[in-house]
Structure formats: C-alpha cells, structure tokens
Amino acid sequence: MAEVLLFHHAQGLTAGVRAFADELRAAGHVVHTPDLFDGRTFQSIDDGLAYIGEVGFDDLRERGVRIADDLPSQLVYAGFSFGVLPAQKLAQTRPGARGALLFHSCLPISGKWAFGPWPDGVAVQIHGMDKDAIFVGEGDIDAAREIVAKVEDAKLFLYPGDRHYFADSSLASYDASAAALLTSRVLEFLDRA
C-alpha cells in the first residue's frame, strides 16, 4: 500500500480527478486530493489558467506544497498538468519521497525553472499523449526525456492522441483506453512504491 498526495489540474478538482483517486483507493492505496481552488471548477483549461493567473502560479504551487506539511514524509506525489507543479517540487525537495507520478505535464530538472536535480532513489512515471499540443508543443516532453535520461528509475509513457486531460473521465478530452492503460501502469508503480 502506498500513500499518495494527488493534485488536480487547471480545471479544478473535477469528478474525473476524484474518480481516478477512488480507483487508486479501491486498489488499497491511501489518496489525498486537496482542492487548491476552494471548490471552484472551470469549463475550460483557459478559464482555469485565468484563475490561476489571478491568484498566482507561485502562490497556488506553494499552497500545494504546504499541504504536505500535515502528512507523512513517505508519500508518492502525483499531479495532473498544473498539479505537477507542487507534486514535482515536493518529489524533488521534500525528504522521504517514495515516488512521483506526473500526468500531462513535466518540468525540467536543469535550468532556471528547475527545483534542482532529481533525488536518488525516487522513482518517477511521466504520462502524456504524443500529439498533445501542450505536452509536446510547450516542451514538457523534452523535460520528461531529460528526466528519463538522467534518472535511474524513470519512465515516460506516450499514448497515441492529441488530448491533454485524457485521464479525466468527467471531461470531453477523456480517452477511455489510454486512461485504462495509464491507471494499470500507475497501480503497478504504487504496488512497488
């Protein structure tokens, strides 16, 4: 059994993010799903990003980081797109991390936006679609490839398609077959975390 801190994407803590967490719970894992938006959800990524811009990317990321203060150190950190910001920061900087699951997004581990090198012994899975305009077009795939090249236990899983939030069953971008494969890979990861 693993304990997971799962952060939602820019559209908020949607029913699909909750359903994903429930699948992990049904497999015996403890999953925390904090709501960084205080109950707000958004109809589009752009609307969610506008809200994030109003509140502040850094402020919301740090809100997520502070949530971990009340939880054990032996966590797997997971995030969907925007949620990768606090998840990856915690995985890289909080001692005791058992792993990281990065969905639809990835940050570089070198350069000015990095949180530093990837810590030894922290496994990571990165999941994205191979034609996703955000994951591929905005360079997240390059950051993912850098992690895979430099980290011993790192895997990048690319799924055929162009959808960004393909694992959120409550959104039109949902891809059931890709989401099922992602979930099976995540459960295997958690079983050994």
VEXSEDO-757312 format. One record per atom (N, C-alpha, C): atom name; x, z, y. Coordinates in steps of 0.001 Angstrom, whole numbers, plus 500000, padded with zeros to 6 digits. Last residue first. Example, Ala and Ser with C-alpha at 12.3 -4.5 7.8 and 13.67 -1.06 7.14 Angstrom:
 site      u      w      v
    N 512850 507080 497750
   CA 513670 507140 498940
    C 512900 507870 500030
    N 513190 507800 494310
   CA 512300 507800 495500
    C 513200 507800 496700
# end
This chain:
 site      u      w      v
    N 505983 495309 500985
   CA 506483 495926 502257
    C 506681 497417 502097
    N 504823 494101 498872
   CA 506232 494467 498703
    C 506824 495140 499946
    N 502246 493654 499690
   CA 502453 494344 498417
    C 503909 494748 498193
    N 502565 492099 501952
   CA 502225 493511 502111
    C 502436 494294 500823
    N 503106 489582 500752
   CA 504077 490215 501647
    C 503821 491722 501734
    N 500667 489120 499470
   CA 501910 489205 498686
    C 502993 489921 499485
    N 499019 488976 501746
   CA 498813 490040 500769
    C 500037 490203 499869
    N 500035 486656 502962
   CA 500126 487950 503648
    C 499967 489086 502651
    N 499294 484726 501093
   CA 500720 484947 501389
    C 500935 486297 502073
    N 496523 484916 501260
   CA 497190 485212 499985
    C 498679 485472 500202
    N 496138 484151 503962
   CA 495783 485501 503514
    C 496468 485847 502203
    N 496989 481463 503895
   CA 497667 482440 504749
    C 497395 483847 504241
    N 495000 480447 502182
   CA 496406 480418 501776
    C 497226 481414 502584
    N 492736 480864 503781
   CA 492822 481486 502453
    C 494261 481527 501961
    N 493343 479263 505994
   CA 493220 480713 506164
    C 493321 481437 504820
    N 493258 476722 504851
   CA 494523 477215 505408
    C 494480 478739 505556
    N 490522 476675 504145
   CA 491556 476552 503112
    C 492912 477053 503616
    N 489152 477076 506641
   CA 488974 477987 505513
    C 490098 477885 504484
    N 489948 477178 509798
   CA 490191 476276 508676
    C 490217 477144 507418
    N 488508 477586 513015
   CA 488762 478134 511677
    C 488933 477024 510649
    N 487715 476833 515497
   CA 489032 476368 515046
    C 489373 476825 513624
    N 485400 478195 516100
   CA 485273 476801 515655
    C 486589 476250 515114
    N 485599 481598 514843
   CA 485814 480566 515853
    C 485699 479170 515251
    N 485556 483506 512913
   CA 484451 483524 513871
    C 484558 482419 514919
    N 487845 483470 511367
   CA 486613 482907 510799
    C 485441 482877 511768
    N 490928 482658 512177
   CA 489844 483472 512734
    C 488514 482850 512327
    N 492962 480961 511484
   CA 492671 482057 510559
    C 491557 482972 511055
    N 493447 479125 513498
   CA 492848 478634 512257
    C 492478 479746 511278
    N 493896 478868 516368
   CA 493400 480083 515714
    C 492724 479740 514382
    N 494767 476026 516549
   CA 495592 477180 516916
    C 495131 478437 516173
    N 494983 473034 514645
   CA 494188 474144 515178
    C 495084 475343 515464
    N 495966 470816 513373
   CA 496275 470971 514797
    C 495521 472131 515450
    N 497589 470445 510112
   CA 496481 470534 511061
    C 496942 470801 512474
    N 498992 472038 507338
   CA 498627 470764 507955
    C 497433 470940 508895
    N 501120 474806 508043
   CA 499893 474315 507428
    C 499528 472986 508086
    N 504128 476428 507393
   CA 503420 475438 508202
    C 502253 474879 507396
    N 505767 479401 507417
   CA 504765 478646 506678
    C 504032 477729 507649
    N 508899 480748 507238
   CA 507997 480007 508124
    C 507068 479197 507243
    N 510348 483860 506500
   CA 509727 482631 506006
    C 508819 482060 507085
    N 513112 485969 505926
   CA 512193 485357 506894
    C 511659 484055 506321
    N 515392 487779 505243
   CA 514067 487756 504610
    C 513031 487258 505618
    N 517635 487227 506999
   CA 517713 487070 505538
    C 516339 486923 504892
    N 517692 485268 509884
   CA 517203 486495 509246
    C 517106 486275 507742
    N 518419 482804 510934
   CA 519287 483957 511175
    C 518905 485220 510418
    N 516552 480851 510302
   CA 517973 480529 510127
    C 518863 481764 510200
    N 514183 482104 511021
   CA 514406 481770 509616
    C 515884 481484 509350
    N 514575 482205 513817
   CA 514470 483439 513037
    C 514772 483159 511570
    N 514568 479454 514411
   CA 515747 480263 514722
    C 515731 481553 513904
    N 511968 478778 513698
   CA 513089 478214 512932
    C 514382 478979 513195
    N 510592 480162 515693
   CA 510396 480507 514286
    C 511560 479996 513441
    N 511423 478780 517948
   CA 511759 480199 517833
    C 511627 480645 516378
    N 510238 476334 517316
   CA 511698 476416 517447
    C 512175 477862 517334
    N 507550 477005 517408
   CA 508120 476575 516128
    C 509651 476620 516169
    N 507170 477460 520097
   CA 507138 478592 519180
    C 507765 478229 517831
    N 507025 475289 521853
   CA 508331 475762 521393
    C 508336 476947 520456
    N 504680 474100 522538
   CA 505247 475046 523510
    C 506519 475725 523010
    N 503992 472454 520366
   CA 504231 471871 521681
    C 504884 472786 522687
    N 503566 474225 518212
   CA 504622 473216 518157
    C 505000 472760 519567
    N 501608 476017 519215
   CA 502696 476484 518354
    C 503866 475503 518331
    N 499998 474204 520803
   CA 500598 475419 521359
    C 501807 475836 520516
    N 499204 472102 519198
   CA 499813 471796 520496
    C 500478 473017 521121
    N 499829 471897 515847
   CA 499215 472757 516861
    C 499941 472540 518190
    N 500794 470657 513647
   CA 500468 469807 514796
    C 499741 470588 515891
    N 501219 472612 511724
   CA 502321 471696 512041
    C 502046 470743 513200
    N 500233 475967 512405
   CA 499899 474608 511976
    C 500924 473626 512522
    N 501882 478957 511180
   CA 501335 478091 512217
    C 500999 476731 511652
    N 503411 482066 510610
   CA 502414 481105 510151
    C 501900 480289 511330
    N 506059 483943 509385
   CA 505526 483254 510562
    C 504622 482137 510049
    N 507166 487064 508208
   CA 506483 485807 507906
    C 505927 485264 509213
    N 509973 489148 507659
   CA 509023 488519 508587
    C 508455 487252 507974
    N 511581 492327 507087
   CA 511102 491014 506634
    C 510076 490470 507623
    N 514239 494044 508074
   CA 512836 493859 508468
    C 512420 492438 508105
    N 516968 494252 507565
   CA 516023 494845 506629
    C 514560 494708 506980
    N 518112 494337 510915
   CA 518411 494214 509488
    C 517318 494887 508660
    N 516180 492961 513616
   CA 516820 494091 512932
    C 517025 493828 511437
    N 517127 490197 515600
   CA 516188 490704 514601
    C 516861 491830 513833
    N 518326 490898 518966
   CA 518438 490318 517627
    C 517392 490914 516689
    N 515973 490982 521734
   CA 517242 491269 521086
    C 517272 490652 519706
    N 513728 490042 522758
   CA 513801 491500 522669
    C 515106 491935 522027
    N 514038 487210 525006
   CA 514147 487863 523703
    C 514178 489379 523832
    N 514169 485700 527230
   CA 512849 486234 526876
    C 512887 487055 525590
    N 516841 484759 527439
   CA 516350 485739 528410
    C 514997 486345 528053
    N 518305 484594 524078
   CA 517933 484083 525397
    C 517246 485145 526242
    N 516845 485069 520839
   CA 518010 484962 521718
    C 517544 484354 523036
    N 514559 484980 519491
   CA 515344 486215 519333
    C 516673 486124 520075
    N 511384 483766 520778
   CA 512798 483619 520422
    C 513488 484973 520268
    N 508202 484353 519184
   CA 509090 484461 520347
    C 510542 484297 519907
    N 505321 482682 518064
   CA 506604 483301 517737
    C 507464 483286 518991
    N 502054 482027 516663
   CA 502971 482191 517778
    C 504256 482847 517292
    N 500376 482082 514485
   CA 500097 481102 515544
    C 501058 481176 516726
    N 501307 485281 513554
   CA 500347 484207 513334
    C 500165 483374 514592
    N 503596 487174 511962
   CA 503387 486505 513240
    C 502530 485269 513012
    N 504347 490172 510723
   CA 503512 489020 510409
    C 503109 488383 511726
    N 507043 492190 509688
   CA 506310 491561 510787
    C 505569 490340 510260
    N 508051 495450 508391
   CA 507890 494009 508364
    C 507123 493519 509576
    N 508567 498059 508767
   CA 508610 497592 507377
    C 508427 496084 507282
    N 510396 499901 511180
   CA 509502 498784 510877
    C 509683 498324 509444
    N 512166 501874 511951
   CA 511299 502132 510820
    C 510377 501001 510444
    N 512305 501715 515534
   CA 512926 502045 514246
    C 511868 502300 513173
    N 511309 499047 517450
   CA 510899 500388 517013
    C 511505 500678 515644
    N 512162 496422 517930
   CA 512747 497514 518713
    C 512372 498907 518239
    N 510961 494446 516376
   CA 512372 494294 516724
    C 512983 495535 517348
    N 508349 495266 516105
   CA 509127 494980 514903
    C 510620 494931 515202
    N 507602 495407 518844
   CA 507683 496616 518023
    C 508537 496395 516775
    N 507694 492676 519531
   CA 508533 493647 520242
    C 508695 494917 519412
    N 505797 491616 517794
   CA 507205 491248 517620
    C 508120 492217 518352
    N 503455 492899 518782
   CA 503863 493019 517380
    C 505345 492714 517202
    N 503203 492169 521502
   CA 503505 493562 521145
    C 503995 493701 519702
    N 503106 489213 520959
   CA 503982 489852 521947
    C 504237 491322 521615
    N 501153 488552 519140
   CA 502538 488514 518668
    C 503453 489224 519672
    N 498793 488402 520499
   CA 499112 489663 519842
    C 500507 489715 519247
    N 498643 485705 521169
   CA 499024 486668 522208
    C 499438 488007 521591
    N 498747 485114 517822
   CA 499058 484437 519082
    C 499474 485430 520164
    N 498138 488006 516190
   CA 497603 486654 516310
    C 497922 486143 517711
    N 500431 490148 514525
   CA 499744 489706 515725
    C 499306 488263 515610
    N 501721 493142 513057
   CA 501130 491817 512922
    C 500424 491446 514215
    N 504027 495241 511513
   CA 503443 494816 512784
    C 502965 493383 512650
    N 503963 497801 509261
   CA 504098 496349 509361
    C 503363 495973 510641
    N 505595 500990 509722
   CA 504478 500057 509862
    C 504919 498618 509666
    N 506720 503793 509923
   CA 506830 502865 508795
    C 505639 501898 508776
    N 506062 505591 511915
   CA 507064 504564 512217
    C 507138 503492 511143
    N 502530 506292 512492
   CA 503812 506472 511796
    C 504793 505345 512136
    N 501188 506450 515892
   CA 501149 506030 514493
    C 502500 506282 513825
    N 501309 506747 518573
   CA 500459 507691 517847
    C 500371 507390 516355
    N 502855 504631 519462
   CA 503368 505994 519627
    C 502586 507017 518812
    N 501466 502260 519317
   CA 502279 502645 518155
    C 502798 504069 518262
    N 500462 501993 521850
   CA 499542 502381 520779
    C 500315 502865 519558
    N 502564 500927 523337
   CA 502283 502370 523441
    C 501336 502857 522343
    N 502308 498204 522750
   CA 503495 498928 522291
    C 503231 500430 522297
    N 499924 497597 524120
   CA 500006 497487 522668
    C 501168 498275 522099
    N 500805 497994 526704
   CA 499673 498781 526214
    C 499681 498769 524684
    N 502724 496002 526842
   CA 503173 497392 526794
    C 502051 498335 526387
    N 501043 493770 526967
   CA 502013 493910 525875
    C 502426 495370 525736
    N 499704 494325 529365
   CA 498959 494306 528109
    C 499887 494416 526904
    N 501863 494175 531190
   CA 501067 495393 531081
    C 500305 495448 529761
    N 502762 491523 530839
   CA 503646 492645 530513
    C 502862 493932 530323
    N 500493 490053 531701
   CA 501033 489908 530345
    C 501849 491128 529950
    N 497839 491277 533565
   CA 499289 491179 533487
    C 499767 491130 532050
    N 495224 490972 534413
   CA 495699 492316 534066
    C 497225 492357 534063
    N 495213 488193 534927
   CA 494712 489151 535919
    C 495272 490549 535666
    N 496203 487108 532537
   CA 496927 486906 533785
    C 496499 487884 534871
    N 494157 487839 530810
   CA 495493 488396 530597
    C 496322 488264 531867
    N 492147 486192 531900
   CA 492013 487652 531930
    C 493375 488322 531761
    N 493246 483710 531281
   CA 492968 484049 532682
    C 492832 485564 532833
    N 493269 483820 528502
   CA 494551 483812 529222
    C 494372 484135 530698
    N 490496 483693 528051
   CA 491265 484869 527661
    C 492599 484957 528380
    N 489972 481134 529010
   CA 489314 482288 529627
    C 490066 483574 529294
    N 491589 479614 527232
   CA 491853 479600 528675
    C 491217 480787 529380
    N 490334 480075 524790
   CA 491696 480572 524998
    C 491999 480648 526488
    N 486868 481033 525219
   CA 487951 480063 525074
    C 489301 480753 525258
    N 485156 483174 525368
   CA 484689 481977 524671
    C 485792 480952 524450
    N 486321 486509 524738
   CA 486223 485322 525591
    C 485882 484097 524760
    N 485570 489997 524933
   CA 485963 488822 524177
    C 485663 487617 525045
    N 486202 493418 525655
   CA 485946 492060 526148
    C 486386 491034 525103
    N 486968 495922 524712
   CA 485676 495382 524324
    C 485368 493978 524801
    N 489586 496266 525863
   CA 488488 497214 526105
    C 487112 496606 525854
    N 491681 494693 525076
   CA 490823 494180 526155
    C 489613 495067 526420
    N 492955 495653 522878
   CA 493710 495675 524139
    C 492864 495256 525328
    N 491986 497442 520356
   CA 491363 496477 521259
    C 492054 496578 522614
    N 493719 497773 517223
   CA 493416 498211 518587
    C 492820 497080 519418
    N 493409 498154 514193
   CA 493085 496980 515016
    C 492731 497436 516434
    N 495206 499051 511328
   CA 494764 499480 512653
    C 494548 498226 513503
    N 494812 499348 507921
   CA 494982 498394 509011
    C 494386 498969 510291
    N 496094 499984 504790
   CA 495563 500631 505987
    C 495849 499691 507152
    N 495182 498204 501786
   CA 496093 498492 502890
    C 495359 499202 504030
    N 493539 497336 499716
   CA 494146 498655 499624
    C 495074 499040 500756
    N 492106 495068 500004
   CA 493217 494995 499056
    C 493997 496312 498988
    N 490442 495732 502057
   CA 489847 495608 500717
    C 490911 495522 499634
    N 492224 495473 504191
   CA 491775 496809 503774
    C 491204 496773 502358
    N 492371 492710 504340
   CA 493583 493469 504015
    C 493217 494874 503539
    N 489738 492180 505061
   CA 490281 491615 503810
    C 491532 492370 503377
    N 489619 493466 507539
   CA 488833 494002 506432
    C 489299 493448 505081
    N 491201 491753 509062
   CA 491655 493130 508821
    C 490912 493739 507640
    N 489446 489561 509046
   CA 490774 489439 508452
    C 491321 490828 508114
    N 487314 490666 510496
   CA 487107 490255 509102
    C 488439 490109 508371
    N 488505 491005 513012
   CA 488038 492182 512270
    C 487860 491851 510780
    N 488878 488340 513638
   CA 490059 489205 513522
    C 489681 490455 512730
    N 486153 487560 513707
   CA 487087 486956 512758
    C 488359 487759 512574
    N 485084 488978 515830
   CA 484586 489278 514485
    C 485523 488702 513424
    N 487889 489695 518058
   CA 486717 488955 517602
    C 486268 489420 516214
    N 489321 490953 520409
   CA 489132 491481 519059
    C 487815 490918 518526
    N 490341 487991 522283
   CA 489931 489372 522086
    C 489817 489754 520624
    N 491484 485640 522819
   CA 490023 485673 522916
    C 489467 487053 522597
    N 494194 486017 522337
   CA 493728 485970 523727
    C 492216 485948 523870
    N 494237 488171 519367
   CA 494671 487042 520195
    C 494003 487080 521572
    N 495136 491547 518222
   CA 494279 490369 518371
    C 494883 489326 519306
    N 497397 493155 516027
   CA 496963 492870 517399
    C 496211 491545 517464
    N 497705 495636 513652
   CA 497328 494238 513857
    C 496761 494041 515255
    N 499700 497489 511782
   CA 499184 497510 513147
    C 498979 496054 513544
    N 499407 498713 508484
   CA 499562 497556 509371
    C 498977 497863 510739
    N 500862 500011 505665
   CA 500096 500355 506871
    C 500445 499319 507925
    N 500504 499149 502196
   CA 501209 499102 503471
    C 500269 499569 504576
    N 500825 500000 498814
   CA 500000 500000 500000
    C 500868 500000 501247
# end
